[in-house]
Amino acid sequence: MEIRVLVVDDEPSMREFLAILLEREGYAVDQAASAELALQRLDGQNYDLVISDVKMPGLDGIALLGRIKENSPDTAVLMMTAFSTAEQAVEAMKLGAYDYIAKPFKVEEVKVLVRNALEKRDLKRENQRLRQEVQDRYSFSGLIGKSRKMRDIYSLIEKVAPSVANVLISGESGTGKELVARAIHYNSTRKDKPFVAVNCGAIPETLMESELFGHKKGTFTGAINDRAGLFEQAEGGTLFLDEIGEVPLQLQAKLLRVLQEREFRRVGGLEDKKADVRIVAASNRNLEEQVREGTFREDLYYRLNVVQIQMPALRERSEDIPILVEHFYKKHVPPPHEGQIITAGALKVLMSYPFPGNVRELENLVERCAVLGNREINEESFPPQLKGGAKSADSSGSDFEIPAEGMELEAYLDGIEKRILLQALERSGGVKKKAAELLGLTFRSFRYRLAKFGMDEE
């Protein structure tokens, strides 16, 4: 991609010298004789780097720097100065310039500073991209699926996230309940505050109250200091109570008080503390059944269940398996195996298997295949229990069963088609004409199908 540089100096000889030097290095260079002309160019063109003199008639380089950082913060800026104005150059660096070039300067010095400025600019953009990727992970890219059920969940998250309502997430283990909780948090007004997650089933009953509400020094053996609990740690943010059905009845009453009064006490404390915390709870058990059995308080259930999100089991959205497999391969495949493909037969086995461990089990399986598999992942790559647990289906698809709630046929077929295209490219050594012949397609038709999936890169 072409790198564009703008040189700003009122001295024609200096502009021309820098332009020739940078063009020889492969950069596209424009010139401006003043800061005013530079701003005109910047209005109509994006530049990767601006090199500007500090002292110029009219608007000076410092003022130009300020305008650039205000309107185009990603553009790197190098300042040029005579020795007598070095203090101004240092001031410019504080305002956002990458560095300054002291006149007179050496050619190699200019080359190094330009290269370093552009590298720093690229690093900044990469950091921004990674931060956005982290944020996007909880803006539904961590929740993978195009099925109707998943699209309904995305829509519900978008509606409920901006509110302060408590949310109850139900579903089998491994369906992604914590990912939903995080998506709710990071799409809410509390996204800059803590997200604190706790598995209630993993805490001994004797320690659960202290873990949630904290304790005062000397309250019990081992309490050698005051300790803040999870409610205090999550102040202003979201507390995710996973496996809420495991909380003992005695402690459920105290949780109910927090939800009703928005305050609590540390164990052994006398002072009430305010709790500005949003509660998102989850359970893989049937809480309504627990209410009927008397093991879960009915009033607490209704306090938690303001909005309920039911996570589907993977077997209920099998059409999402192809894109889940692709996502997990990108996540786990190590460099020696990055050219691996999965056959249509292997994909059929995966889509026929009931996956009692849900998405978590599928991810573990894909990671195993990525690490241990050959260039081609086929039915023999899977452990025996998976092949034995899959429903048999012949190539005609006569045994294929449409899920009761329906399916997204296009998404299902797109996943299969993409895998077949990748396999053809693999077997042809990347030669597209041979790959097209393998599939009985014209070259033009093959290119069209690659472009459809964003795979037609030269």
N, C-alpha and C positions, 0 to 999 in steps of 0.2 A: 504494500500500500504506500502511495506517495506521501512523503513527509514535506509539509509546506512550512517555510520560514519567511518571516517578514523582517527586513532590516530597516531601521528608522534612524536617520542621521541627517543633519543639515549640510554635512560636507559630502559633495558628490564623489570625491575620490575615495573616501572611506566606505561609502555605500557600495561603490563598484568593486572595490577590493574584496569586501566580505561576500558580495554576491558571487564573484568568480570563484572564490575559495570554496564556498559552500556548494555551489553547483557541481564542482569537480568531485565533491564528496557524495554526490547523488541526490542532494536535496533540491526541491523546487523553491526558488527564491523570488520574492517580490520586494520592491523598494518603496520607501516613502521619505520625502524630504522634510517632513514635519510631523509632530504628534497629531495635528488636525487631519492631515492626509492619511496617517496611519489608522485613525479611527474610522475614516470613510472606508478604507480597505477591509477593516475588521467587521464592518457592518455587512459586507457582502461576501466574505470568505472566512472559513474556519482555518486558523493557523495552529500548528503544533508548537511553534516556538516563535517568540518575538525577541529580536536583539535591538535594544534602543540606547541611544546616547542619553546621558542625564541632562546635560545643559544644552538647550536648544531655544531659539527665539519663540516667543508665544508660549504655548502650553509646553511645559518641560517634561522630561522623562518620568519623574516621580508621579506627576499628575496622570500621565498616560498609563503608568503601571496600575494606579488605583482604578482607572476606568476599565482596564483589561480584566483585573481580578474581580471587578463587580459584574461585568457582563460575560466573561468567558473564563471562569476560575480554573478550568483544566489546562489552559494554555500556559506553557512554560515561558518564563521571561528572564533574559540575561540583560544586565545593564552595562553600558560602556562609560568609562569616566577617565578624566585626566587625574594624575596623582593628587592634584590640589583639591579635588572634590571627592576623595575616598570616603569621607564621613557621610556624604549623601548616598553613596553606593551602599554602605552598611545599613543606612536607614531604609533604603529600598529593599534590601534583603529581609528586614524585619517586616516590611509591608507585603512580602510574598514573592519577591524576585528570587530565582534560584541562586544566582551568584553575580559577580561583576567582573568585567574584563578591564584591567587597567591599561590605559594608553601610555606609551606604545606597547603593543603586545606581540607575542610570537605566534606564528602560524599554528604550531603544534598545540600551544596552549588553547587557542580558539577551538581547534578540533576536539580536544579533550573535554572542554567545558560544554560545548554543544552536545556532544555525545552523552555526557553525564546528565545534563539537564533533561534531555529527551528520555533517558532511562528512568530518571526519577519521576517524570510525568507518566510514563508507562506503568511504573510501580504503583503510583497513586491510583491510576485507573483500575489496575488489577485488584488493589485493596478494596476499592469501591465495589467492583464486581463481586468479590468474595463476600463482602458485607451484605450486598443485595441477595446473593445466593443463600446466605444463612437466613436472612429474613424470609426469602421465598420458600425456604424449606417449611416454614410454618404458615405460609400463605398458599397452602394446598399442594405444592410440589412434593412435600413429604407424604402427602396422602395421594397415592397413585391409583388412578382408575377413571375410565370414561363411561362406566355402566350407569344405568339410570339411578340405581341406588346410591352410588357415590356422588353423582351430580346433585341428587336431592340433599345429601349431607353437606356438600359444599355450600349449597344455597342456604341451608339452615344455619351453618356457621356464620356466614356473612350477615344474616339477620340478627343472630343472637349476640355476636361478639361485641358490638358497640354498647350493649345494654349492661346493666349490673346484675341481671338475673342469675340465680344459681342454676347450674346445669348438671343433669345426671346422665352419664354415658353408660349404656348397657351393651353387653356383647361378650362373646366367648374370648378366652385368652388368645392373644396373638392377633387380634383384629385391628389394632391400632388405636386403642382408646386414649393412650397418652398423647399420641400425635394430634388427635382431635382437640384435646385439652390445650396443648401448646398452640395450635392454630387459633383457638378462641382467644387465648391470651395475647398472642402477637398481632392479632387483628383488632384489638380493643384499645381503648384510651389508656390502659394500664401497661402497654407493651414496653415502656421504658422502666417499669418497676419490676421487682423480682417475680419469677415463676418458680415456685417451690413444690416439688413432687414428693409424695411419701406413699409407700405401700403399707397400708394398715395391717395387712396379714403378715408382714415381716417383722413387726415390733412385738416383743413380749407384752402381755396384758399389764404386767406390773410396771412397765416403763412407758406405756402409751400416753398416759395423762401428762407426764413430765415432758415427753417428746413433743406433744402438741402445744402445751401451754407454758412450758418452762417450769423452773422451780427456784426456791430461795435456798440460800446456803444453809446447810445443817438440817434440811427437812428430812432426809433419810441417809442411810449409810452410803457414802460415796458422793454425796452432794457437798463437795468442798468449796464450791463457788456458786454464786447466782448464775443462772443459765436461762437465756432466752429460748422460748419454744418456737415451733414452726409458724405459729400465727404471727409472732413478732418478726420473724425473719421474712415473712411474706408481706409485711405491712405496705399498703398501697398497691399491691400486686395481686397475684392469683395463687391460691393454695389448692393443689390437686390431690385429693384424697382417693387414692386407688384402693380397690377392694374394701370399700366402705362397709360392706356387710360383715367384715371381720371385727368391727369395733364392738366391744362388750356393752351390754345394756346400760350399766352404770355410767359409762363414759358418754353414751349416746345422749343422756340427759344434759350433760355439760356442753356437748356440741350444739344441742338445740338452743341452749341459752345464748351461746355466741351468735347463732343465726338470728335469734329474736332480738336480743338486746345490743348486739354489736359490741360486747365487752366480755372480758374473762379475767380470771385471776391465775397467777402462777401457783403451782403446788406449794403450800406452806406460806403463801402470801396473804396479805390483808387488803391490798390495794387493787381496785379494779382498773384494768387497762382497756383502752379503746381498741377495736379491731376493724380497721379499714381494709378488709380482705374480701376478694371475691372467691367463692367456693365452687369448684368444679369437682364432682365426685364421680366415681366409676365403680362398676361391679360386674363380675362375670357370673354372679348368682342372681336368682330371681328374687328381688327385694319384696315384691308383693307377696310372694309365697312365704318369705321370712316374716312379714308382718302378720300373716294369718297364723303362723306357727308361734308367734310371740317372741321371736328372737331379734326383731327389729322394730323400733318404735314407729307407730303409724304417723304421729305428728312430725317426727324427724324426716320420714320418707317424703311427706308432702312439702316440707320446707326445702328439701333438696331437689325435688322433682318439679321445679318450676318449668323447666324446658328439658325434655328428654330426647336424647339422640341414641338411636339403636344402630349399632354397628353390625353390618351383615357379615356372616361367615364367608370365607373365601369360596366355598363350594356354592354359595348363593350368587356369586358374581364371577363365575369362571371365565367369562369373556374378557375380564381384566388381566388374566394370567399372562398373555403374551407381552403386554406392556410392563407388567411387574417384573417379568423375567429380564426384559431389556434394561429396565432401571437398575435391577440388582447386579446385572453383569457390568454395567458401567461403574457401579459402586465398588465391586469386589474383584474384578478381573485384574490379575497382576500383569505387568508388561510382557512376560514371555508368552502369555496366552491371549493377548488382546485381539488376535484374529479369529478367536473361536466362533463357531456357529452352532446353532441348535437345529436339529433336523425337524421336519414336519411331524415325523412319527414320535419323536421325543416330546414335542409340544402337545401332541394328542394325548400322550400318557399323562402329562401334567394336568391337562384340562379335564381328564377323567378321574383323577385321584381326589378323594374327598378332603384331604388336608385337615386333619383334626387339630393340628397346631396353627392353622390359618396362615396369615401372611408371614409370620415369624418362621414357621416351618419352611415355607417356600424360599425365603431369603437364605436360610441355613443350607438348603439343598443347592441353590444356585451357587453359593459361595463354595460349597464342597466340589461341585462340578468345575468351577472356574479354577480351583487350585489343583485338582487331580485329573481333570479331563484332558483328552487329546484335542487336536485341532477341531474335531467334529464331536459335538455332544449328541449322542443318540440314546436309544432306549437302554442299551447295555451300560451306559454311564450311571444309571440310577441304582440305588440299593434295592435288594430283592423285595423288601416289604412295600416299597412304593409301586413296583411293577405288579405285585400281587394284589395291591389294594385298588388299582385302577380298573375302571370298567372297560371290558373289551369292546372294540369298535372296528369294523372293517373299513376298507378304503372308500366304500360307497357312502359312508356316513349314515347308514340306515339305523344304527343303534344310537345315534346322537340324540340326546334328550334336551329339548329347550327348557330352560328354567321356568318355574311356575310363574314368576313375576315378569317373564319376557327377557329379552336380551337386545344388545346393540349389535346387530349383524355386521354393520360396516366396520366397527371397531375390531370385532372378532376376525373378519376376513382380512382387514388391513394388516393385522399382526401376523397372520399366516403368510400373506403375500410378501411382506417385507423379509421374513426369514427365508423364504424360497429364493428371493432375489439375492440375498447375501450368500446363500449356499451356492448359487450358480456362479457368482463372482469368485467365490473361493475356489471352486473346482476348475474355473477357467484361468486361474492365476491373475485375476483382475482384468482380463481382456474382455471388454464388453461385447464385442461381436461374437466371440465364442460363447459367452454366457447367454446371449440372446438365442443362439442356435440350440443350446442345450434345452431351452424352454420352448422352442418352436415359435419364437417371436421374431418379428422384423426388428432390425436395429433401432429404427425410429420408435417403435412401440416399446422396446426395452428401455430406451432413454426416457421416454415419457413416464414410465412406471417408476424409474429411479428418481426423476424430478419430483414426482408426487410425494415421495417420502424424504425429500431433501438429500438424496444420496448421489446426485449427478454432479459431483464436484470434480473439476479437471485437476 
